[in-house]
Amino acid sequence: MLPQAADFRAEADELRGLLSTLTAADWDRATLFKRWTVNDIVQHLHDGDLMAAASVTGPEAFAIFRAERQALMDRGMTRVAAARERLGDLTGTRLLERWHAKAVELADTLSALPADTRLKWAGPDMGVRMFTTARQMETWAHGQAIYDLMGIARAPTDRLRNIAEIGVRTYGWTFANRRRPVPGPVPFVRLTAPA
């Protein structure tokens, strides 16, 4: 299995473990991230995984998915409102099971792609390794808001290397994308992993 896909799957499995302990009321609690509820966060992750699956299917499927999402945004909806509209009453434990199943399926599909595959995304096309790492990063980062809400300290894993790498690799692009000069020197990053 592509190492990044294994790490994405492990990230989804870990978040699923936390989500499976929540009560029905917990799913409607607001987090510190933009006051999104747990339902909002998991719907956002699921919607992102659905968009990623459309990208893997091909450019035409991806274009259709993006056009449908954009139509909702053009009506003045935020991303979270658009996800609510698209996913309807898929919330709580039903959402948990649907999201996790799609994340696992996506990890397996991404792992089976040739290493030189490039995939469409909201920004520039991405190589399959970085694309997969981006899905892991979304799962990890949004999951942190839920850990914080529940008051649970999260143990760091060696998988965080992927997330640090995507941050380092996109540092210059982040500024260039906003037509701003890239400040220098580039930050030095050193991780001390659990292993």
C-alpha atoms as a printed R data frame, in Angstrom:
    type eleno elety resid chain resno       x      y       z
1   ATOM     1    CA   MET     A     1   0.000  0.000   0.000
2   ATOM     2    CA   LEU     A     2   1.163  3.530  -0.754
3   ATOM     3    CA   PRO     A     3   2.592  4.723   2.607
4   ATOM     4    CA   GLN     A     4   0.626  7.973   2.448
5   ATOM     5    CA   ALA     A     5  -2.596  6.016   1.824
6   ATOM     6    CA   ALA     A     6  -1.895  3.784   4.816
7   ATOM     7    CA   ASP     A     7  -1.340  6.902   6.927
8   ATOM     8    CA   PHE     A     8  -4.549  8.520   5.623
9   ATOM     9    CA   ARG     A     9  -6.478  5.375   6.477
10  ATOM    10    CA   ALA     A    10  -4.910  5.193   9.942
11  ATOM    11    CA   GLU     A    11  -5.840  8.848  10.527
12  ATOM    12    CA   ALA     A    12  -9.448  8.123   9.555
13  ATOM    13    CA   ASP     A    13  -9.479  5.010  11.761
14  ATOM    14    CA   GLU     A    14  -8.205  6.991  14.745
15  ATOM    15    CA   LEU     A    15 -10.802  9.738  14.289
16  ATOM    16    CA   ARG     A    16 -13.511  7.094  13.866
17  ATOM    17    CA   GLY     A    17 -12.486  5.667  17.236
18  ATOM    18    CA   LEU     A    18 -13.044  9.035  18.906
19  ATOM    19    CA   LEU     A    19 -16.288  9.745  17.048
20  ATOM    20    CA   SER     A    20 -17.717  6.357  18.027
21  ATOM    21    CA   THR     A    21 -17.593  7.431  21.702
22  ATOM    22    CA   LEU     A    22 -19.746 10.549  21.189
23  ATOM    23    CA   THR     A    23 -23.318 10.871  22.363
24  ATOM    24    CA   ALA     A    24 -26.065 12.072  20.019
25  ATOM    25    CA   ALA     A    25 -25.911 15.498  21.710
26  ATOM    26    CA   ASP     A    26 -22.126 15.749  21.181
27  ATOM    27    CA   TRP     A    27 -22.604 15.731  17.396
28  ATOM    28    CA   ASP     A    28 -24.450 19.070  17.629
29  ATOM    29    CA   ARG     A    29 -21.911 20.753  19.922
30  ATOM    30    CA   ALA     A    30 -19.986 23.691  18.461
31  ATOM    31    CA   THR     A    31 -16.204 23.418  18.279
32  ATOM    32    CA   LEU     A    32 -13.735 26.290  18.509
33  ATOM    33    CA   PHE     A    33 -13.163 26.010  14.751
34  ATOM    34    CA   LYS     A    34 -15.529 28.652  13.328
35  ATOM    35    CA   ARG     A    35 -18.206 27.286  15.701
36  ATOM    36    CA   TRP     A    36 -18.634 24.315  13.359
37  ATOM    37    CA   THR     A    37 -20.392 21.416  15.048
38  ATOM    38    CA   VAL     A    38 -19.012 17.898  15.018
39  ATOM    39    CA   ASN     A    39 -21.621 17.139  12.344
40  ATOM    40    CA   ASP     A    40 -20.350 20.093  10.284
41  ATOM    41    CA   ILE     A    41 -16.752 18.891  10.531
42  ATOM    42    CA   VAL     A    42 -17.491 15.292   9.569
43  ATOM    43    CA   GLN     A    43 -19.794 16.424   6.743
44  ATOM    44    CA   HIS     A    44 -16.945 18.656   5.509
45  ATOM    45    CA   LEU     A    45 -14.515 15.722   5.611
46  ATOM    46    CA   HIS     A    46 -16.988 13.460   3.848
47  ATOM    47    CA   ASP     A    47 -17.730 16.064   1.181
48  ATOM    48    CA   GLY     A    48 -13.981 16.511   0.618
49  ATOM    49    CA   ASP     A    49 -13.513 12.758   0.278
50  ATOM    50    CA   LEU     A    50 -16.399 12.632  -2.207
51  ATOM    51    CA   MET     A    51 -14.715 15.385  -4.216
52  ATOM    52    CA   ALA     A    52 -11.423 13.465  -4.053
53  ATOM    53    CA   ALA     A    53 -13.188 10.327  -5.285
54  ATOM    54    CA   ALA     A    54 -14.621 12.337  -8.192
55  ATOM    55    CA   SER     A    55 -11.098 13.474  -9.051
56  ATOM    56    CA   VAL     A    56  -9.863  9.880  -9.066
57  ATOM    57    CA   THR     A    57 -12.772  8.928 -11.347
58  ATOM    58    CA   GLY     A    58 -11.577 11.454 -13.922
59  ATOM    59    CA   PRO     A    59 -11.581 15.103 -15.019
60  ATOM    60    CA   GLU     A    60 -15.206 15.024 -16.203
61  ATOM    61    CA   ALA     A    61 -16.566 13.620 -12.906
62  ATOM    62    CA   PHE     A    62 -14.463 16.144 -11.010
63  ATOM    63    CA   ALA     A    63 -15.750 19.046 -13.125
64  ATOM    64    CA   ILE     A    64 -19.368 17.978 -12.525
65  ATOM    65    CA   PHE     A    65 -18.808 17.701  -8.768
66  ATOM    66    CA   ARG     A    66 -17.168 21.126  -8.602
67  ATOM    67    CA   ALA     A    67 -19.893 22.730 -10.715
68  ATOM    68    CA   GLU     A    68 -22.605 21.363  -8.419
69  ATOM    69    CA   ARG     A    69 -20.760 22.649  -5.352
70  ATOM    70    CA   GLN     A    70 -20.075 26.010  -7.007
71  ATOM    71    CA   ALA     A    71 -23.765 26.426  -7.864
72  ATOM    72    CA   LEU     A    72 -24.554 26.263  -4.144
73  ATOM    73    CA   MET     A    73 -21.796 28.729  -3.309
74  ATOM    74    CA   ASP     A    74 -23.062 31.068  -6.031
75  ATOM    75    CA   ARG     A    75 -26.369 31.135  -4.146
76  ATOM    76    CA   GLY     A    76 -24.460 32.629  -1.212
77  ATOM    77    CA   MET     A    77 -23.818 29.451   0.758
78  ATOM    78    CA   THR     A    78 -20.654 28.925   2.742
79  ATOM    79    CA   ARG     A    79 -18.749 25.666   2.297
80  ATOM    80    CA   VAL     A    80 -20.282 24.270   5.467
81  ATOM    81    CA   ALA     A    81 -23.807 25.284   4.384
82  ATOM    82    CA   ALA     A    82 -23.205 23.761   0.951
83  ATOM    83    CA   ALA     A    83 -22.101 20.479   2.569
84  ATOM    84    CA   ARG     A    84 -25.240 20.530   4.743
85  ATOM    85    CA   GLU     A    85 -27.349 21.040   1.627
86  ATOM    86    CA   ARG     A    86 -25.590 18.282  -0.315
87  ATOM    87    CA   LEU     A    87 -25.632 15.729   2.504
88  ATOM    88    CA   GLY     A    88 -29.054 16.560   3.954
89  ATOM    89    CA   ASP     A    89 -29.948 14.679   7.103
90  ATOM    90    CA   LEU     A    90 -26.824 12.505   7.020
91  ATOM    91    CA   THR     A    91 -25.612 13.222  10.556
92  ATOM    92    CA   GLY     A    92 -24.416 11.500  13.716
93  ATOM    93    CA   THR     A    93 -23.592  7.819  13.648
94  ATOM    94    CA   ARG     A    94 -25.015  7.365  10.124
95  ATOM    95    CA   LEU     A    95 -22.648 10.088   8.921
96  ATOM    96    CA   LEU     A    96 -19.777  8.492  10.842
97  ATOM    97    CA   GLU     A    97 -20.242  5.140   9.127
98  ATOM    98    CA   ARG     A    98 -20.727  6.642   5.640
99  ATOM    99    CA   TRP     A    99 -17.719  8.984   6.006
100 ATOM   100    CA   HIS     A   100 -15.417  6.273   7.350
101 ATOM   101    CA   ALA     A   101 -16.400  3.764   4.666
102 ATOM   102    CA   LYS     A   102 -15.717  6.358   1.927
103 ATOM   103    CA   ALA     A   103 -12.366  7.348   3.497
104 ATOM   104    CA   VAL     A   104 -11.244  3.691   3.606
105 ATOM   105    CA   GLU     A   105 -12.409  3.127   0.028
106 ATOM   106    CA   LEU     A   106 -10.619  6.297  -1.094
107 ATOM   107    CA   ALA     A   107  -7.380  5.271   0.650
108 ATOM   108    CA   ASP     A   108  -7.482  1.886  -1.105
109 ATOM   109    CA   THR     A   109  -8.244  3.490  -4.481
110 ATOM   110    CA   LEU     A   110  -5.452  6.056  -4.137
111 ATOM   111    CA   SER     A   111  -3.022  3.335  -3.107
112 ATOM   112    CA   ALA     A   112  -3.720  1.388  -6.294
113 ATOM   113    CA   LEU     A   113  -2.906  4.325  -8.613
114 ATOM   114    CA   PRO     A   114   0.460  4.492 -10.402
115 ATOM   115    CA   ALA     A   115   2.969  6.604  -8.455
116 ATOM   116    CA   ASP     A   116   3.180  9.219 -11.237
117 ATOM   117    CA   THR     A   117  -0.604  9.881 -11.318
118 ATOM   118    CA   ARG     A   118  -1.676 13.529 -11.205
119 ATOM   119    CA   LEU     A   119  -5.119 14.428  -9.922
120 ATOM   120    CA   LYS     A   120  -7.328 17.488 -10.319
121 ATOM   121    CA   TRP     A   121  -8.063 19.575  -7.252
122 ATOM   122    CA   ALA     A   122  -9.329 23.023  -6.277
123 ATOM   123    CA   GLY     A   123  -5.850 24.486  -6.785
124 ATOM   124    CA   PRO     A   124  -3.197 23.089  -9.095
125 ATOM   125    CA   ASP     A   125  -3.151 19.405 -10.003
126 ATOM   126    CA   MET     A   126  -1.427 17.254  -7.406
127 ATOM   127    CA   GLY     A   127   0.644 14.093  -7.503
128 ATOM   128    CA   VAL     A   128  -1.059 11.109  -5.893
129 ATOM   129    CA   ARG     A   129   1.277 11.109  -2.868
130 ATOM   130    CA   MET     A   130   0.670 14.778  -2.039
131 ATOM   131    CA   PHE     A   131  -3.043 14.453  -2.881
132 ATOM   132    CA   THR     A   132  -3.336 11.573  -0.408
133 ATOM   133    CA   THR     A   133  -1.364 13.483   2.208
134 ATOM   134    CA   ALA     A   134  -3.755 16.419   1.774
135 ATOM   135    CA   ARG     A   135  -6.677 14.136   2.662
136 ATOM   136    CA   GLN     A   136  -4.761 12.911   5.715
137 ATOM   137    CA   MET     A   137  -3.979 16.504   6.725
138 ATOM   138    CA   GLU     A   138  -7.654 17.521   6.465
139 ATOM   139    CA   THR     A   139  -8.682 14.544   8.594
140 ATOM   140    CA   TRP     A   140  -6.006 15.233  11.210
141 ATOM   141    CA   ALA     A   141  -6.489 19.015  11.357
142 ATOM   142    CA   HIS     A   142 -10.288 18.984  11.532
143 ATOM   143    CA   GLY     A   143 -10.168 16.056  13.919
144 ATOM   144    CA   GLN     A   144  -8.135 18.185  16.324
145 ATOM   145    CA   ALA     A   145 -11.123 20.486  16.843
146 ATOM   146    CA   ILE     A   146 -13.134 17.472  18.012
147 ATOM   147    CA   TYR     A   147 -10.371 16.265  20.328
148 ATOM   148    CA   ASP     A   148 -10.226 19.775  21.797
149 ATOM   149    CA   LEU     A   149 -14.007 19.926  22.217
150 ATOM   150    CA   MET     A   150 -13.997 16.636  24.102
151 ATOM   151    CA   GLY     A   151 -11.004 17.664  26.241
152 ATOM   152    CA   ILE     A   152  -8.919 14.732  25.054
153 ATOM   153    CA   ALA     A   153  -5.156 15.074  24.656
154 ATOM   154    CA   ARG     A   154  -4.079 13.587  21.362
155 ATOM   155    CA   ALA     A   155  -0.948 11.467  21.219
156 ATOM   156    CA   PRO     A   156   1.365 12.445  18.343
157 ATOM   157    CA   THR     A   157   2.173  9.781  15.765
158 ATOM   158    CA   ASP     A   158   4.864  9.292  13.149
159 ATOM   159    CA   ARG     A   159   2.150 10.089  10.566
160 ATOM   160    CA   LEU     A   160   2.584 13.789  11.389
161 ATOM   161    CA   ARG     A   161   5.703 13.778   9.204
162 ATOM   162    CA   ASN     A   162   3.457 13.777   6.115
163 ATOM   163    CA   ILE     A   163   1.573 16.818   7.365
164 ATOM   164    CA   ALA     A   164   4.767 18.701   8.172
165 ATOM   165    CA   GLU     A   165   6.093 17.806   4.723
166 ATOM   166    CA   ILE     A   166   3.048 19.182   2.931
167 ATOM   167    CA   GLY     A   167   3.439 22.402   4.930
168 ATOM   168    CA   VAL     A   168   7.099 22.726   3.987
169 ATOM   169    CA   ARG     A   169   6.532 21.829   0.334
170 ATOM   170    CA   THR     A   170   3.693 24.322  -0.113
171 ATOM   171    CA   TYR     A   171   5.346 27.199   1.782
172 ATOM   172    CA   GLY     A   172   6.442 29.148  -1.310
173 ATOM   173    CA   TRP     A   173   3.295 28.307  -3.268
174 ATOM   174    CA   THR     A   174   1.110 29.689  -0.467
175 ATOM   175    CA   PHE     A   175   2.578 33.158  -0.946
176 ATOM   176    CA   ALA     A   176   2.866 32.955  -4.737
177 ATOM   177    CA   ASN     A   177  -0.785 31.883  -4.969
178 ATOM   178    CA   ARG     A   178  -1.730 35.130  -3.242
179 ATOM   179    CA   ARG     A   179   0.667 37.170  -5.374
180 ATOM   180    CA   ARG     A   180   2.829 38.013  -2.402
181 ATOM   181    CA   PRO     A   181   6.604 37.837  -2.192
182 ATOM   182    CA   VAL     A   182   7.929 34.709  -0.544
183 ATOM   183    CA   PRO     A   183   9.621 35.776   2.697
184 ATOM   184    CA   GLY     A   184  13.016 34.332   3.391
185 ATOM   185    CA   PRO     A   185  14.737 32.496   4.657
186 ATOM   186    CA   VAL     A   186  12.469 29.491   4.361
187 ATOM   187    CA   PRO     A   187  11.713 28.222   7.890
188 ATOM   188    CA   PHE     A   188  13.693 25.221   9.076
189 ATOM   189    CA   VAL     A   189  11.542 22.391  10.379
190 ATOM   190    CA   ARG     A   190  12.762 19.528  12.542
191 ATOM   191    CA   LEU     A   191  10.438 16.896  13.942
192 ATOM   192    CA   THR     A   192  11.046 14.561  16.807
193 ATOM   193    CA   ALA     A   193   8.736 11.672  16.086
194 ATOM   194    CA   PRO     A   194   7.539  9.129  18.643
195 ATOM   195    CA   ALA     A   195   9.525  6.440  16.840
